[in-house]
Amino acid sequence: MVWRVRKIVMEHNHDLTPAGMIHMMPNFRSMTDGAKAQINGMHDHGVTTSKILGYMAAQAGGYSFVGLSKKYAYNYVQRSKCERISNGHSSVAIGYLEGKVTSDPMSTARYLLTEDKMLANMLWADGGSRIDYQFFGDVLAFDSTYKKNKYRRPLVIFSGSNNHKQTSIFGFGLLMDETVASYKWLLENFVEAMCNRKPSVVVTDGDDAMKAAIKAVIPEATHRLCAWHMEKNVTTNVKWDGLRSLFRKWLYADMGIEEFEQEWHSAMEEYQTGDQFWFRDMYDKRRMWANAYLNDKFCAGFRTISRCEGINAYVKKFVKSRHSLLEMLHGLELMCSSIGTMN
């Protein structure tokens, strides 16, 4: 198609954007100092962003007269949190962790900053945790399901089992996001902090970013999927009770690989599910969850990350969503000192 320009009208020949809608245009998005002060003050007293905007709209006579879009306001609040974690809370927390070396020379803390000098990722472990890992670090369980901290960042808890089958905490990580890059940084620094001792088995909930990071950093380790999460997925994706029972058998029963393969293919033929994506995906991952492929691996009794889930429930007693980064560190220390009561 060829376009030919026959006439150009240099003057505006259409209605301009109404004054109440100008703030919706990217080039005109702005926020007055008064609006910033109002949002910051109300947010510091626990008022949610949606309620703040509702209050400002009521004052102005409607959302169109507030002078900023909802998305712009939410982005501003998020940037403010990042600035605080960079300029105030993070520096205090990092100083606290680095200062612990005086009383605990084996403790370690590592962190990564963004180009804007904001805290991206952080890893820390005390001396006792590092010593425990040297003895009991063959099997490593970790997940990042606990995100109730003030900054809504994934809090990763590394854990394992000692010779009394009690939970041992090996370290903590606070990530900027749940990307492959963040998990890779965390694992690389964790292994280095643990004197380059790598686990032989890693148990996770099956997150794809975790999987990719584990494959990149510790490819020789056996990556085992949490049986509890597997059962939950089976309940969601399998509608036949008989097939659900078979999955539970495949998860836990002591059986040979050949027996598993025969039962799997027979079941797929019987229930006619072999061509469905979920079942194909589970078969491709069978070496990560089927006990026939894992019963010769030393897993220290770990088939699920239920201990991680239990720890997450325990964390709630010591870490509140209103806590600063330093208060969260103190809360986790209290949890570690009380972990014996959980065992």
C-alpha positions in Angstrom: 0.0 0.0 0.0 1.4 3.4 -1.0 0.2 6.6 0.8 0.3 10.0 -0.9 0.1 13.2 1.2 -2.1 15.7 -0.6 -2.7 18.3 2.1 -1.1 19.3 5.4 -3.0 21.4 8.0 -0.5 22.9 10.5 -3.1 24.2 12.9 -4.9 22.1 15.4 -8.0 20.7 13.8 -9.3 18.6 16.7 -10.3 19.2 20.3 -7.5 19.3 22.8 -7.3 16.9 25.8 -9.6 18.2 28.6 -7.8 19.8 31.4 -8.9 17.1 33.8 -7.3 14.4 31.7 -3.9 15.9 31.0 -2.3 14.1 33.9 -3.0 10.8 32.1 -0.6 11.7 29.3 3.0 10.4 29.9 4.6 13.8 29.1 2.4 15.6 31.6 2.6 13.2 34.5 3.8 14.9 37.6 3.2 15.2 41.3 3.3 18.3 43.4 5.4 18.5 46.6 2.2 18.9 48.6 0.7 15.6 47.1 4.0 13.8 47.8 4.0 15.0 51.4 0.4 14.0 51.9 1.0 10.5 50.5 4.2 10.0 52.4 2.6 11.2 55.7 -0.5 9.0 55.4 1.5 6.0 54.2 3.8 6.2 57.2 0.7 6.0 59.5 -0.4 2.7 57.9 -3.0 4.1 55.4 -3.1 2.1 52.2 -2.5 3.7 48.8 -6.0 3.1 47.6 -7.5 4.8 50.7 -5.1 7.7 50.3 -6.2 8.2 46.7 -9.8 8.0 47.8 -9.3 10.7 50.4 -7.5 12.9 47.9 -10.3 12.4 45.3 -12.9 13.3 47.9 -10.9 16.5 48.7 -10.5 17.4 45.0 -14.1 16.6 44.0 -13.3 13.5 42.0 -10.5 11.3 40.7 -10.2 13.4 37.5 -9.3 16.5 39.6 -6.6 14.8 41.8 -4.0 15.7 39.1 -2.3 12.2 39.0 -3.3 8.8 37.8 -3.7 5.8 40.2 -0.8 4.0 38.4 1.5 7.0 38.8 0.7 7.2 42.5 1.3 3.5 43.1 4.6 3.7 41.2 5.6 6.7 43.4 4.9 4.8 46.6 7.0 1.8 45.3 9.9 4.1 44.4 9.7 5.7 47.8 10.0 2.3 49.4 13.0 1.5 47.3 14.6 4.8 48.2 14.1 4.1 51.9 15.5 0.6 51.7 18.5 2.1 49.9 19.2 5.2 51.8 18.1 4.4 55.3 16.9 0.9 56.4 19.3 -1.1 54.2 22.4 0.8 55.3 21.5 0.4 59.0 20.8 -3.3 58.5 24.0 -3.9 56.6 26.0 -2.1 59.2 24.4 -4.2 61.9 25.2 -7.5 60.0 28.8 -6.4 59.4 29.2 -5.3 63.0 28.3 -8.8 64.2 31.7 -10.0 63.1 33.1 -8.5 66.3 31.2 -11.0 68.4 30.9 -13.7 65.8 33.9 -13.8 63.5 32.5 -16.5 61.3 29.3 -14.7 60.5 29.0 -13.4 57.0 26.8 -10.9 55.1 26.8 -10.2 51.3 24.7 -7.8 49.4 24.2 -6.5 45.8 23.2 -2.9 44.9 21.5 -1.7 41.8 22.9 0.9 39.5 20.8 3.4 41.5 22.6 2.3 44.7 19.4 0.6 45.9 19.6 -2.7 47.7 18.9 -5.5 45.3 19.8 -8.8 47.0 21.3 -9.8 50.4 22.6 -13.0 52.0 23.6 -13.5 55.6 24.4 -16.4 57.9 25.9 -16.6 61.4 28.9 -18.7 62.5 26.8 -21.5 64.0 24.8 -21.9 60.8 27.9 -22.1 58.7 29.4 -24.8 60.9 26.1 -26.7 60.9 26.2 -26.6 57.1 29.6 -28.2 56.9 28.2 -31.3 58.8 24.7 -31.4 57.6 24.7 -29.6 54.2 24.3 -32.7 52.0 20.6 -32.0 51.6 19.5 -28.4 51.2 15.9 -27.2 51.3 14.9 -23.7 50.4 11.9 -21.8 49.3 10.8 -18.1 49.1 7.1 -18.3 49.9 7.3 -15.9 52.8 6.8 -12.4 51.4 5.1 -10.7 54.3 8.0 -8.4 55.1 7.5 -4.6 54.8 9.0 -4.4 51.3 7.2 -7.4 49.8 10.4 -9.0 48.8 11.0 -12.8 48.7 12.6 -13.9 51.9 14.6 -17.1 51.3 15.3 -19.5 54.2 18.0 -22.2 53.7 17.5 -25.2 55.9 18.4 -28.8 56.4 18.3 -31.6 58.9 20.9 -32.5 61.6 21.8 -35.9 63.0 18.9 -35.8 65.4 16.5 -35.1 62.5 16.0 -31.6 63.8 15.7 -28.6 61.5 18.9 -26.6 61.0 18.9 -23.1 59.6 21.8 -22.5 57.3 21.2 -18.9 56.2 18.8 -16.3 54.9 18.4 -14.3 51.7 16.4 -11.3 50.8 15.8 -10.9 47.0 14.7 -8.0 44.8 12.6 -10.4 42.7 12.1 -14.1 41.8 14.1 -14.1 38.6 16.8 -16.5 37.5 19.4 -13.8 37.9 18.5 -13.2 41.6 18.4 -16.9 42.5 21.6 -17.5 40.7 23.3 -14.6 42.6 21.9 -16.0 45.9 23.1 -19.6 45.3 26.5 -18.6 44.1 27.1 -16.5 47.1 25.6 -19.1 49.4 27.9 -21.8 48.1 30.9 -19.5 48.4 30.0 -18.4 51.9 29.8 -22.1 52.8 33.4 -22.7 51.8 32.4 -23.9 48.4 30.7 -27.0 49.8 27.9 -27.9 47.5 24.8 -29.9 48.5 24.2 -33.3 46.8 20.4 -32.9 47.0 18.3 -29.7 46.7 14.6 -29.8 47.6 12.4 -26.9 46.3 8.7 -26.3 45.4 9.5 -26.5 41.7 9.7 -22.9 40.8 11.1 -22.6 37.2 13.5 -19.7 38.1 14.9 -21.8 41.0 15.3 -24.8 38.7 17.3 -22.8 36.2 19.5 -21.3 38.9 20.2 -24.7 40.5 21.1 -26.1 37.1 23.5 -23.2 36.4 25.2 -23.1 39.9 25.1 -26.7 41.2 24.4 -28.8 38.1 25.7 -32.0 39.8 23.1 -31.8 42.6 19.9 -33.8 42.5 17.0 -31.4 42.3 14.1 -33.0 44.1 10.6 -31.5 43.9 8.6 -31.2 47.1 6.2 -34.2 47.4 3.6 -32.0 49.2 3.5 -29.5 46.3 3.3 -32.4 43.8 0.3 -33.9 45.6 -1.4 -30.5 45.5 -0.7 -30.2 41.7 -2.1 -33.8 41.2 -5.3 -32.9 43.1 -5.7 -29.8 40.8 -4.9 -31.5 37.5 -6.1 -35.1 37.9 -9.8 -35.8 38.1 -9.7 -39.6 38.5 -9.3 -41.0 42.0 -7.6 -44.1 40.7 -4.9 -42.0 38.9 -4.5 -39.8 41.9 -3.8 -43.0 44.0 -1.2 -44.0 41.4 0.6 -40.7 41.6 0.8 -41.0 45.4 2.3 -44.5 44.9 4.8 -43.2 42.4 5.7 -40.4 44.8 6.4 -42.6 47.9 6.6 -46.3 47.1 9.8 -48.2 46.8 9.7 -49.5 43.3 12.1 -50.0 40.4 12.4 -47.7 37.4 11.2 -50.4 35.0 8.1 -50.9 37.1 7.3 -47.2 37.3 7.7 -46.9 33.5 5.3 -49.8 32.8 2.7 -48.4 35.2 3.0 -44.9 33.9 2.5 -45.9 30.2 -0.3 -48.3 31.2 -2.1 -45.5 33.2 -1.7 -42.9 30.4 -3.2 -45.4 27.9 -6.0 -46.4 30.3 -7.0 -42.8 31.1 -6.0 -41.4 27.7 -4.0 -38.5 29.1 -0.6 -39.1 27.4 -1.1 -36.2 25.0 -2.1 -33.6 27.6 0.5 -31.0 28.4 0.5 -31.4 32.2 1.1 -35.2 32.0 3.8 -34.8 29.5 5.5 -32.2 31.7 5.3 -34.5 34.7 6.8 -37.3 32.8 9.6 -35.1 31.6 10.3 -34.2 35.2 9.9 -37.7 36.6 13.6 -37.9 37.7 12.8 -35.0 40.1 9.7 -36.4 41.8 9.2 -40.2 41.2 10.7 -42.2 44.1 11.8 -44.9 41.6 14.4 -42.4 40.4 15.3 -41.0 43.8 15.3 -43.9 46.3 19.0 -44.4 45.8 19.7 -40.8 46.8 20.5 -39.7 50.3 17.8 -37.1 51.2 18.1 -37.1 55.0 14.4 -37.8 55.3 13.5 -34.8 53.0 10.7 -35.6 50.6 8.9 -32.3 51.1 9.8 -28.7 52.1 7.1 -29.0 54.8 9.8 -28.0 57.3 10.2 -24.8 55.3 6.5 -24.3 55.4 6.6 -24.8 59.2 9.4 -22.3 59.5 7.4 -19.8 57.5 4.6 -20.2 60.0 7.1 -19.8 62.8 8.5 -16.6 61.1 5.1 -14.9 61.5 5.6 -14.8 65.2 8.8 -12.7 64.9 8.4 -10.8 61.6 5.6 -8.4 61.0 4.7 -6.6 57.8 5.3 -3.2 59.4 8.8 -4.1 60.5 11.8 -2.3 59.1 14.7 -4.3 57.6 16.7 -4.2 60.8 13.6 -5.2 62.9 13.2 -8.2 60.5 16.8 -9.2 61.1 16.2 -9.1 64.8 13.0 -11.1 64.5 14.8 -13.8 62.4 17.5 -14.0 65.1 14.9 -14.6 67.7 13.4 -17.3 65.6 16.7 -19.0 65.2 17.3 -18.9 69.0 13.9 -20.4 69.5 14.0 -23.0 66.7 14.7 -25.8 69.2 11.1 -25.5 70.6 9.8 -26.2 67.0 11.9 -29.4 66.8 
